Amino acid sequence: MAQVFAYFLTWTTHGSWLHGDARGSVDRSHARVGQTLVQPDAERERHESDRTAGRALKLGHAERALVAEVIAAHCEFRGWRLLACNVRTNHVHVVVGKCGTVTPEAVMGQFKAWATRRLREAGFVAGDAKVWTEHGSTLWINDEDSLGRAIEYVVNEQ
């Protein structure tokens, strides 16, 4: 088994980036590095929108700063190495290493849960509002070149 240098995690805010969207998206059939994205499909996007409860959530400057702060604090608490983080209005990218045996899904789940808690405590989102999409993208980074490209993308290409 190849050594895991880090995880490259990406997730979106609730209802802000649906499958079928003109920007493309990642689903279970389009999740490998270098694989094509889900192609634009107005019918699928409409179907996804119909299934989405509530309005799409967009993060403002203060919310974005809070989410980034929560992710950094959680990494410090867990002893994980935060290599890059970029919180956007409708999605989050994180490159994190030294997570031991914790799966990327669990790491992402912890980030989302703690960020949600702090956003609610700060009054940025209602107690019953959905904040994040159900899952996200969890890529394993197994070599230094891929690690460098992931960090570059998160820090400089957003």
C-alpha positions as CSV (number, residue, x, y, z in Angstrom):
1,M,0.0,0.0,0.0
2,A,1.3,3.4,-0.9
3,Q,2.2,5.9,1.8
4,V,-0.5,8.5,2.3
5,F,1.0,12.0,2.5
6,A,-2.3,13.8,2.9
7,Y,-6.0,14.1,2.1
8,F,-7.4,16.6,-0.4
9,L,-10.9,17.3,0.8
10,T,-13.6,19.4,-0.9
11,W,-17.2,19.9,0.0
12,T,-19.9,22.4,-0.9
13,T,-22.5,24.4,1.0
14,H,-26.0,23.1,0.9
15,G,-27.8,23.5,-2.4
16,S,-25.1,25.7,-4.0
17,W,-23.6,23.3,-6.5
18,L,-25.9,20.7,-7.9
19,H,-25.2,17.8,-10.2
20,G,-25.9,18.9,-13.7
21,D,-24.7,22.5,-13.0
22,A,-22.9,24.1,-16.0
23,R,-19.6,24.2,-13.9
24,G,-19.6,20.4,-13.8
25,S,-19.5,18.4,-10.6
26,V,-18.2,15.2,-9.0
27,D,-20.4,12.2,-8.2
28,R,-19.7,8.5,-7.4
29,S,-19.1,7.8,-11.1
30,H,-16.9,10.8,-11.7
31,A,-14.6,10.9,-8.6
32,R,-11.1,9.9,-9.8
33,V,-8.3,12.4,-10.3
34,G,-8.2,13.3,-14.0
35,Q,-11.6,11.9,-14.7
36,T,-14.1,14.1,-16.5
37,L,-16.7,15.9,-14.4
38,V,-20.4,15.3,-14.5
39,Q,-21.4,17.1,-17.7
40,P,-24.0,20.0,-17.6
41,D,-27.5,18.6,-17.7
42,A,-30.4,21.0,-17.0
43,E,-32.8,18.1,-16.4
44,R,-30.6,16.6,-13.7
45,E,-29.9,20.0,-12.1
46,R,-33.7,20.7,-12.0
47,H,-34.2,17.2,-10.4
48,E,-31.4,17.9,-7.8
49,S,-32.9,21.3,-7.0
50,D,-36.4,19.8,-6.5
51,R,-34.8,17.3,-4.0
52,T,-32.9,20.0,-2.1
53,A,-34.7,21.3,1.0
54,G,-34.4,25.0,1.7
55,R,-32.4,27.7,0.0
56,A,-28.8,27.4,-1.2
57,L,-26.4,28.6,1.5
58,K,-23.7,31.1,0.6
59,L,-20.9,32.0,3.1
60,G,-20.1,35.6,3.6
61,H,-16.7,37.0,4.7
62,A,-17.2,36.5,8.4
63,E,-18.6,33.0,8.0
64,R,-15.7,32.0,5.7
65,A,-13.2,33.3,8.3
66,L,-14.9,31.4,11.1
67,V,-14.9,28.1,9.1
68,A,-11.2,28.5,8.3
69,E,-10.5,29.2,12.0
70,V,-12.5,26.1,13.1
71,I,-10.6,23.9,10.6
72,A,-7.2,25.2,11.8
73,A,-8.1,24.8,15.5
74,H,-9.4,21.3,14.9
75,C,-6.2,20.3,13.2
76,E,-4.2,21.7,16.1
77,F,-6.4,19.9,18.6
78,R,-6.1,16.5,16.8
79,G,-2.4,16.9,15.9
80,W,-3.1,16.9,12.2
81,R,-1.1,19.0,9.8
82,L,-3.1,21.6,8.0
83,L,-1.2,22.1,4.7
84,A,-3.8,24.3,2.9
85,C,-7.3,25.6,3.4
86,N,-9.5,27.8,1.3
87,V,-13.0,28.5,2.3
88,R,-15.1,30.0,-0.5
89,T,-18.6,31.3,-0.6
90,N,-20.0,27.9,-1.8
91,H,-17.3,25.3,-1.1
92,V,-14.3,24.4,1.0
93,H,-10.9,22.9,0.0
94,V,-8.6,21.4,2.6
95,V,-5.3,19.6,2.3
96,V,-4.5,17.9,5.6
97,G,-1.8,15.4,6.6
98,K,-0.7,13.3,9.6
99,C,-4.2,12.1,10.3
100,G,-3.0,8.6,11.3
101,T,-5.7,6.0,10.8
102,V,-8.6,8.5,10.6
103,T,-10.3,8.1,7.2
104,P,-10.7,11.1,4.9
105,E,-14.4,10.8,5.2
106,A,-14.2,11.0,9.0
107,V,-11.8,14.0,8.8
108,M,-14.2,15.9,6.5
109,G,-17.1,14.9,8.8
110,Q,-15.4,16.4,11.8
111,F,-14.5,19.6,10.0
112,K,-18.1,20.0,8.8
113,A,-19.6,19.1,12.2
114,W,-17.5,21.6,14.1
115,A,-17.9,24.3,11.6
116,T,-21.6,23.9,11.6
117,R,-21.7,24.0,15.4
118,R,-19.6,27.3,15.5
119,L,-21.7,28.9,12.7
120,R,-24.8,28.2,14.7
121,E,-23.3,29.5,17.9
122,A,-22.3,32.7,16.1
123,G,-25.8,33.1,14.8
124,F,-24.8,32.8,11.1
125,V,-27.1,29.9,10.4
126,A,-30.4,28.8,11.9
127,G,-30.5,25.8,14.1
128,D,-32.5,23.8,11.6
129,A,-30.7,25.0,8.4
130,K,-28.7,22.6,6.3
131,V,-25.2,23.9,6.0
132,W,-23.2,21.4,3.9
133,T,-23.8,18.8,1.2
134,E,-24.1,15.2,2.3
135,H,-20.6,14.1,1.3
136,G,-17.8,15.7,-0.7
137,S,-14.6,14.7,-2.5
138,T,-12.0,12.8,-0.5
139,L,-8.8,12.3,-2.5
140,W,-5.8,10.4,-1.1
141,I,-2.5,12.1,-1.9
142,N,0.3,9.4,-2.2
143,D,3.3,11.3,-3.6
144,E,5.0,14.6,-3.2
145,D,4.2,15.9,-6.7
146,S,0.5,15.4,-6.2
147,L,0.8,17.0,-2.8
148,G,2.5,20.1,-4.3
149,R,-0.2,20.3,-7.0
150,A,-3.0,20.1,-4.5
151,I,-1.6,22.8,-2.2
152,E,-0.9,25.0,-5.3
153,Y,-4.5,24.6,-6.4
154,V,-6.0,25.3,-3.0
155,V,-3.8,28.3,-2.3
156,N,-3.4,30.0,-5.7
157,E,-6.0,28.7,-8.1
158,Q,-9.2,29.6,-6.4
